[in-house]
């Protein structure tokens, strides 16, 4: 499709961070898709890391992994859950990647003696990436979210590149949608528009003129406030969109924005026509989340449990699975380290299921092992993801097989019984960035296993992010004691899925199923787990 035919929406954020720009962008994507348009989503992240793979969850929250092995921003998780946009590493551009390309070119001499500068060389590289994406992923509309907040120095090259790009494709083919905060000041009893005016003014200074304003607010905007925002921010009245904090679930957001006619406004501004959006299925899904028939308590035992964003895709996957069986989930966050001092019967006694997510490093490991043991011994449904599978393996080796020195070489390099060990291919790896076993790989599931019943398929593809693996030297000993290896890599060398016999539901996998769950297509493992929890004590 020629570039001019394609339309572009750039989503910026102002006033403060954490406004839910990613969710707003993804929700608009949902609405446009429901109107029959093909949407591609991408994110520009202004930080200098090449990708977020090397960042701590404290800095960044979850690292979201794509099929092609790209380690990306968690907003890409929203994009995949809210739309059908097929994402690749080309859909998350960071300043780090842009500068790396520019500097590589400089070293090769590609700039033919020129002085290399932010404008035009860095901005050209950003535009080149945008063009390449548009050519490779044909669609009607590309939605690009720009990370950070207007006014950040790091964001400037991206904003300048967007300014030039809009100039090139022509107004009417590209718009800027600005997500802003309209705070309520208690003392004055009023919503305040000044922060929005100022952040729009900042954008105008650099030549960007937002045509749509998404106003995050705790209170209804009211005609006067809408009018004020329209006049002072130079945005048509109908394009001042109220986005109140959702009451129950993030999946209400597209419905809320539809009520505000955001999709109509955007289509009009882009001179596009499309049929109405039929959101019936989406509404049903939201209703099931809001008014479930039953509730079930599920513990997530993690090392970053106090961080909302660290296990985002897991929480979303639980929500999708729960909605599909008409149940609500009461999450019980359990700090793994707390289980090292307090007996699991105190922290886990009321839960109907235990989930141990992925992670790195040895903090809290013994607590997770105790959680896995408790779930095994008490017959409580258990789901282990990545590190969760490794923990379950160590636990079983120690307490069922009597291999008391069992551990992972990640936590004890010289342990006597490394039931979890570094992958062979990792032994010579020294760089930390993008060097794990990453992305989508095939798993073969053994007949007659619970995993086979749960998936209903003998071969699956799941996304990975790890360096360590089950050590095959212990296979026979563990299997003899009832440990079931229910899934392996096609050549049979890597253990991908394990389970226990004589347990209602005890499954763990080396991969991350949470990256492939969608609102109306819950992941089989999560669905199986939540159903088992319901059976246990829901
Ligand atoms: N730290 C473990 C490994 O590298 C598990 C990784 C994870 O949970 N993502 O194998």
Boltz pocket constraint, residues with backbone or C-beta under 6 A from the ligand:
constraints:
  - pocket:
      binder: B
      contacts: [[A, 357], [A, 358], [A, 359], [A, 360], [A, 361], [A, 385], [A, 386], [A, 387], [A, 388], [A, 410], [A, 465], [A, 466], [A, 467], [A, 468], [A, 469]]
      max_distance: 6.0
